[in-house]
């Protein structure tokens, strides 16, 4: 990496080694708040429904409004960070998210809560889209970068299971309003510390990519695409509503790609997709996260609706996942990546995740936690700890300092869209199979379990497909630099892990 490249738009050139690691903790605290919010709300949905009088169909918009805004803005927010400064986008997003959390907490009507959740999604996208880009520029050396990405990966993966526990505790101990109020002190403290610890970065300038029509096309495509996905369960995957809006979303995306390939200063330089490693890593993540969302959300429903677990019980059941992801992400994975390479570290993680889903596809109606649920939980925790750190390392391997915000936004977009699509497909197939079993005379518990079994099995298939893609598209250590050179890119660090 050249000296000039290292200085272009590099955010967070902080004052000392100690300050860099403190800054990492601050960034991850902000990201943890975003991740927690995505799962903590799911636990509180029954209480929100009872308090504000939501119907079952309208209740979904408490989640969907957030997902549409969040998934739709990620890619643009990441690129805006490159253009006008990643610290600036991070702080603006944090402000919007914190204020929207306050409005969510005081909401007394359905409309007020849904609108506030949409705005919260906008702030969450701006905050999270640039964090990974800031990390890889703050920690350019491979060893420290792998360790820093490990911390980020723990927050990304472990935060989901922590959110289930936190949501149960807050909802049962106080009320659902506090799942939003808890964001206020975290948001304010993170904003103050981030504004002091990170130096101002000016970005590369709007002249390098101020493409307003392109921005409208990409945001419109992603928001409409996420909306189509989350509403497919209500309208059906083969309905005119789903197919029509899906076609429009694809057409907008195609129009955006054509425009970006023809203008001199594109909003999103398409050269980043020439890297087989970067493109492959994002495809692998989309498939794998789609399967993982099924385990988190449908697994939680299985415990509640079949086994009779309470909200806190579900959080405690997933706690080993968070602990193991933390242990492996923060320390072990980084050392394995430096010793064997990111791909070689990621593949065993994928195998363990697929194995965990296969075991979940065989859980009985009257499951015992220690015998039936704990073994796949442990496999999932170890596999997730190995997978996420390695995946993030590969996905950011070709990001230049000027494009790291874009690469970061792309990673988050593939995660959110892949997760939303995967969960929508798995939930629909699970529900359909459950209805079929009920029609055949099965008991409610047996029919529900059968539906979840199908979802977990398909999720395992998605992870296996991701594993095949990883072996096919990704390359071991030493070949990443060649892939980057062939794509005409400059690596974010000298020797890709």
N, C-alpha and C positions, 0 to 999 in steps of 0.2 A: 504494500500500500504506500503510495507516494505521500510526501509531506503535505502537498497541496490538497490531495484528496482527504487527508486526515483532518484538515482544517475547514473544509467546506461545510458550513451549516452544522458543525458538530455541536450538539446541545450538551449541557451539563459538563463543560470542561472545568470541573470543580476544583477547589483550591488545594486539596490534599488527598492522599490515598484513603485516609479515614473518612473524609467527607464524601468520597465517591461511594463507599459502601453504605454510609448513612443515607445518601441520596437514593441508593437502590432500595433500601428499606422503605423510604418515604414513597417512592414510585409504586412499590408493591402494595403498600398500605392503601393507596388510592385504587389500585387495581383490585385488591381484595374486596373493597367496598362494592365495586361494580359486580364482581363474581357472586358475592354473597347475596346481593339483591336479586339475582336471577333465580336462585333456588329458594331463598328464604320466603319469597312471596308464595310459592307453590304450597308450602305447608299451611299458610294462613288463609288460603282461598275459601275454605268452608266458613271461617269466621267472617271474612269480608262479605261473603254472599248473604249470610244471615243478617248482618248489621245494615247493609245498604240495599238489601232486597233485590240482588241480581238474580236473573233467571240463569239456568244452567248454560244456555248458549251465550248470553251476554257476559257471563262471568269470564269466559275465555279471553275477552278483550282486555282484561286487566293484565294478562300476560302478552297477548298478541300486539297490543299497541306499543309496548316496549320493544318487542322483537322486530317489528317492522321498521321503527325508527333506528334502532341500534344496527340491524343488519344492513339497512339501506345506506347509512352514512359512513360506515367504517372505511371503505376504500377511499372515498373523497377526503375524509378527515385525515387519514394518513398522508395523503399527498399534500394537503394544505399545510401540514406540519413541515414538510420539506420546503415548501414555498415561502411561508411567512414565519416559520420558527416553531419547533416542536414544543418547546416550553410554553409558548404563548397558547397554542391549541390545547395543551394539557390543562393549563390553569383556567382557560375559558370553559372547557368541558367540565372541569371539576366544579366550577361555580354554578353552571347550569344544573348539573346533577344534584348538587347539594340543595339548591333552592327548590328544585322540583320535588326532592324528597320531603322537604318541609310541607309543600302543598299536598303531596300524597298523604302525609300523616294527619293533616287537619281536614282532609276531604270528608264531606258529609253527604255527597251525592255521587251517583254512578258516573255522571258526565265529568264532574270535577276530577275524580280519580283517574279515569281513562285518559283525559287530556294531559294531566300531570305525568302519567306513566309514559305517554308519547314523548313529552319534553325530556323526561328523565332518560329515555332511550337515546335522544340526541346528545345529551351531555355525556352519557356513558360511552357512546361511540367516539366522541372527540377525545375523551380522556384515555381510553384503552388503546385507540388506534396507533398512538405514537409512542407508547411506553417501550415496546420491544426495540423500536428504532433508536430510542434514547439509550437503552442499555447497551446495544452493540457498539455505539459510538463512544460511550463512557468507558467501556471495557474492550479495547481493541485486541489485546493479546489473547491467543486461543485458550490458555489455561484459565485465566480469570474470567473470560467471557463464558466458557462452559459452566463455571461455577455460578456466575450471575444469572445466566439463563436457567440454571437449575432452580434457583430461588423463585424466579418468575414462573417456571413451570409448576412448582409446588402450589403457588398461589392460584394458578389457573385451574389445576386439576383438583387439588385438595380443598379449595375454597367451596366447591360445589357440595361436598359432603358436610363440611363445617356449617354451611348455610342451612342444611336440613335440620341440624341440631339446634342452631341458634334460632331458627324460625319457630321450632317447637317450644323452646324455652320461653321466648318472648310472648308468643301467642297465648300459651297456657298460663304463664305467670302474671302477665299484665293484660295486654290486648293487642290486636293486630296493628294499631296505629304505631306502635313502638318499633315494628320492623322497618319503618321508614325514619322515625325520629333518631334511631341509633346512627344513621348516616351523618347527622349534623355535626357532632363533635369530631368524627373522623374526617369529614370533608374539610372543616375549618382548619384543623391541625395540619392536615396534609398540604393544604394550600399555603399556609404560612411557611412551613418548613421547605416546601418545594421552591417557593419564590425566593427563599434565602440561599438555598444550597445549590441551585442550578443557575449557571451563568446564562445571560440572555443570548440566544442564537437568532440571527437575523433571517436564516433561511437563504435559499438561492434566489429569491425574488419572484414576484408574481409574473414578471415578464417571461419567465422560463416555462410558464404553463397556465396562464390565466385564461382558460378556455371555458367561458360560462355556458355555452350550449352543450359542450361535452359534459360539464358537471350536471346539468339538468338531465341529460340522457342516462348517465350512469346511476345517479340517485333514483331517478324514476324507474329504471330497470330493476335495480336491486330491491327497492321498496315494494314494487308491484310483484316481484318474484317471491319475496318473503310472505307477502299478504296471500298470494295464491296458494303457497304451501300450507300456511297455517289454517286456511279456510277450506282446504281440500277435504278434510274429514267431514265437514258439514255438507258440502255440495257433492262429494264423490269425485274420484280421480278422473273418471271418464265423462264428467258433466261438461256442458257447454261453458259454464262459468269458469271451471278450472282450466280447460283446454284453451278457451279464448283468451283469458287473461295471461295464461302461461305463454301463449304465442306472442302476445303483445310485449311481454317482458323480454322474451328472447329477441324480438325484432328491435326493441330499443337498445339492447346490448350489442347486437350486430351493427346497428347504426353508429353507436358510440365507437366500436372498434374500427369501423371504416373511417370515421372522422379522425380518430387519433392517428391512424396510419398515414393520413394525407396532409395534416397540418404541420407547420414547422416547429411550433412550441406546444406539443400535446400536454393536456392536463396529466395524463398518466402515460409515461413512455412505455411503449409495448416491448421494448428491448428486454425488460426484466423477465418476460415470459419465454424468451429464447433459451434460458437456462433450463436444461432438462432436470437438474437437481431441484431448483426452486419450484418449477411447475409440478414435478412429480411429488415433492414433499407436500404441497398443498392438496393435491388429489388424494394422497394417502391419508392426510388429516381429515378431509371431508368425509371419506368413507368410514374411517375408524371412529371419529367423534359421533357420526350418525349412529353407530352401534352402541357407543358408550352412553349416549343420552337415553337409549332404551333401558340400559341397566339402572341408571340413576332414577329416572322418573317412573318407569313401569315397575322396577324393583320396589320402589317406595310404595306404589299402589298395591302391589302384591302383599307386602307386609301389613298394610293397613286394612285392605278389603278382604283378604283371605286369612291372614294370621291374626288379625285383630290388634296390631300394634298401634300405640298412640303416637302422636307427633314426636315426642321426645324419644320414644323407643326407636323410631326409625332413624333419627339422627345418631343415636348411640350405636345402632347396628352398622351404620356406614363409617363410624369413627375409625376402625382399623384401616380403612382405605386411605383416609386423610393422613394418618400417622405414617403409614408405609410410603405413601407418595412423598411425604416430607422427608423421610429418612433417605430415600433413594435420590430424590431430585436435588436436594441441597448438597449432599456429599458424595455418595457412591457413583451416581451417573456421570458426574463431571470427570471423575478419575477414570472411569471406564471409557469415556469418550476420548480422553487424551491417550489412553493406553491402546485401545482397539479401533477407534473411529466411531463416528456417529451412527453410521448404518449398521455396523456390527453390534452396537449397543441397542439399537432400536428394534431389530428383528426378534430377539428373545422377548422383549416387551410385548410386541404384537402377538406372539404365540401365547403368552400368558393371558393376555386380555381375551383372545379368542377362546382359550380353554375355560376361563371364568364364565363367559357367556354360555358355553356348552353345558357347564355344570348347572348354571341357573335354569337352563332349558329342561332340566330333569328334577327340579325341586318338587317334593310332594305337597299335597294339600295341607297335611299336618306336619309341617317341617319343624325340625329342631334346629335352633340357631347354630349351636356349636358343631353339630354333625353335618348339617345340610347347607347352611349359609356362610359360616365363617371360612371354610376352605376357599370358595370362589372369591370371597371378599379379600382374603390375603393375596391370592393370585392377581386380582385386579389392582390392588395397591402396589405390589412389586412391578407388575407390568406397566401400570400408568407412570410410575416413577422413572422407569427406563425409557418409555416411549416419548413422553412429552418433551423432556429435555433434549433428546436426540433429534426429534422432529423439528423443534424450534431452531436448533443449531443448523440443520440442513436447509430449512426454509429461508434463513437469513444469510446463507453462505455467500450469495452473490450480490448482496446489497452494498452499494457504495454509500458513503456518508451522505451524499446528496439525495439518495433514493431510499434510505433506510426507513423513513416514515411510510412510504408507499409499500415496501416489503412487509412492514409490521402490520399495516392495514389489510394487506392481502392475506396474511396468516390469520388474522382475526376474522376476516370475512369468510374464508373457507371453513373456519371452525363454526361460526354462527349459522351460515347457510347450510352447511353439511349437517349440523346438529338439528336445525329446524326441519329440514327435509327428511332426515332419517327418523326423527321422532314422529313426524306426521305419518310417514309410511308405516312404521311399526305400530303406532297407536291405532291406525285405521284397520290394519290387518288383524291385530289382536282383538279389537272390538267385534269385527265381522266374524272371526272364528268363535268367539265367545257366544255370540248370538246363535250361530249354527249349533253349537253344543247344547245350548239351552233348549233349542227347538228339538233336539234329539232326546231330551229328557234328562240331561245331566243336571246335577245339583248346581246351585249358584257358585259355590266355592270351587267345585270341580271345573265348571265351565270357564270361570275367570282364570284359574290356573292354566287350563289348556290354552287360552288366548295368550297369556303371558309366555308360556312355553314356546309358542310359535314365534312371538316377537323376539325372544332371546335367541332362538335358533337362527332367525334371519339376521339379527345383529351380529352373531358370530360369523355368518357368511359374509357380511360386509367387511368385517375385520380381516377375514381370510383373503378377500379380494384385495384389500389394502396391502396385505403382506405380499401378495403376488406382484402388485404394482411396484412395491418398494424394491423387490428383488430385480424386477425388470427394468425400471426407470432410473433408480438411484444407483450411485456408484460408491465404492468404498473409498476410504481415505487415500488421497494422492491423486484421484481422478477428478475431484471437484474442481481443482484449479484449471484442469484442461477443459472441463465443461464450461467454466466461466469464460475462459479465453475464447472458446468457440462461439459463445453467445455475444462476444464483444463487450463484456462487462468487466468491471474491476472488482475483485473480491473485497469484502469488508475487512478481512484480515489476511495476513500473508499466507498462512497455511491453514486451509479449511479443515475443520475437525471432521 
